[in-house]
Amino acid sequence: ITILGLLRRCYQCRSRGELGSCKDPFTFNATDVENEPGLSAIPCASGWCGKVIEGGGTYAIDDYDLAIQRMCVQRGPDDNMDRCADTIYNYKKVYMCFCQGDLCNGSSRFSSSALLPLLAVVFPVIRMRVRD
């Protein structure tokens, strides 16, 4: 039992469209896991949790094809930094996030960190137009 106490946990779940509890916004916490079908908090030996978003690209009209999966991953990025990026996972192009921390893949910081590169580009353009 002591070993399980030292391991970080990750949420494990899957959703597609409106089906499932894994979709964003993810409103669950550690105490909700026992009562929500399809959602679990699993011990993760690597300490790295992941979130994969498949489909629902920039031009998607609705979230019908959007699939979200949260899980423990075998290892994180080589530089040990939390991050989100486009990548290939199971032969499909997906948006994947990695984090270290107990149940970190339920965090809302995944969605806000994805906006930072966009804001870095958009904010200077807005400022330039205000000055003109």
C-alpha positions in Angstrom: 0.0 0.0 0.0 2.9 2.4 0.7 4.1 2.0 -2.9 0.8 3.1 -4.3 0.9 6.2 -2.1 4.2 7.2 -3.7 3.0 6.8 -7.3 1.4 9.7 -9.1 -2.0 9.0 -10.5 -3.5 9.9 -13.9 -7.1 10.2 -15.0 -8.0 7.4 -17.5 -11.1 7.9 -19.7 -12.3 8.3 -23.3 -15.0 10.5 -24.9 -16.2 10.9 -28.5 -18.4 13.9 -29.3 -21.0 14.2 -26.5 -20.5 10.6 -25.3 -18.4 10.0 -22.2 -17.1 11.9 -19.3 -13.7 12.7 -20.6 -14.5 15.8 -22.7 -13.6 19.3 -22.0 -14.4 21.1 -19.8 -13.3 18.3 -17.5 -15.2 19.0 -14.2 -14.2 16.0 -12.1 -11.9 15.7 -9.2 -10.4 12.8 -7.3 -13.5 12.2 -5.2 -15.8 12.0 -8.3 -13.9 9.1 -9.8 -15.7 6.4 -7.8 -19.1 7.6 -8.9 -18.5 8.3 -12.6 -18.7 5.4 -15.0 -15.8 5.2 -17.5 -13.6 7.4 -15.3 -10.8 6.2 -13.2 -7.7 7.4 -11.4 -4.9 4.9 -12.1 -1.4 4.7 -10.5 1.2 5.8 -13.0 4.8 4.4 -12.6 6.3 6.9 -15.0 4.7 9.9 -13.3 3.7 11.3 -16.7 0.0 11.8 -17.6 -1.3 12.6 -21.0 -4.3 14.0 -22.8 -4.9 13.3 -26.5 -7.4 15.3 -28.6 -8.2 13.7 -32.0 -10.3 15.4 -34.7 -12.3 18.6 -34.3 -9.6 20.6 -36.1 -9.5 24.3 -36.7 -12.2 24.1 -39.3 -14.6 21.8 -37.5 -18.1 22.9 -37.4 -19.1 20.9 -34.3 -17.5 18.5 -31.9 -19.1 15.3 -33.3 -15.8 13.8 -34.4 -13.8 15.2 -31.4 -12.3 12.4 -29.3 -10.5 13.0 -26.0 -8.5 10.4 -24.1 -6.7 10.9 -20.8 -4.1 8.3 -19.7 -0.8 7.4 -18.1 2.0 7.5 -20.6 5.1 5.3 -20.4 7.5 8.3 -20.6 7.3 12.0 -21.0 9.3 14.4 -23.2 13.1 14.0 -23.3 13.5 17.4 -21.6 11.1 16.6 -18.8 9.0 19.7 -19.5 5.2 19.7 -19.5 3.9 20.6 -23.0 1.2 20.4 -25.6 1.9 19.9 -29.3 0.6 18.4 -32.6 2.0 14.9 -33.0 1.4 11.5 -34.5 -0.2 9.0 -32.0 -1.4 5.5 -33.1 -0.9 6.5 -36.7 -3.2 9.6 -36.5 -2.4 13.3 -36.2 -3.5 14.5 -32.8 -3.0 17.2 -30.3 -1.3 15.7 -27.2 -0.4 17.1 -23.8 2.1 15.7 -21.3 2.2 16.7 -17.6 3.8 15.5 -14.4 1.8 15.6 -11.2 -1.0 13.8 -9.4 -4.1 13.8 -11.6 -2.6 16.6 -13.7 -4.3 15.5 -16.9 -7.6 16.8 -15.6 -6.2 20.3 -15.2 -7.6 23.2 -17.1 -4.0 24.4 -17.7 -3.9 22.2 -20.8 -6.5 24.3 -22.6 -5.0 27.7 -21.5 -1.4 26.7 -22.4 -2.6 25.9 -25.9 -3.7 29.5 -26.4 -0.4 31.1 -25.5 1.3 30.7 -28.9 -1.9 32.1 -30.5 -2.0 35.1 -28.2 1.7 35.8 -28.9 0.8 36.3 -32.5 -2.6 37.9 -32.2 -1.9 40.5 -29.5 0.8 42.3 -31.5 -1.5 42.4 -34.6 -4.3 43.9 -32.5 -1.9 46.6 -31.1 -0.7 47.5 -34.6 -4.3 48.0 -35.8 -5.2 50.2 -32.8 -2.3 52.5 -33.6 -3.2 52.9 -37.3 
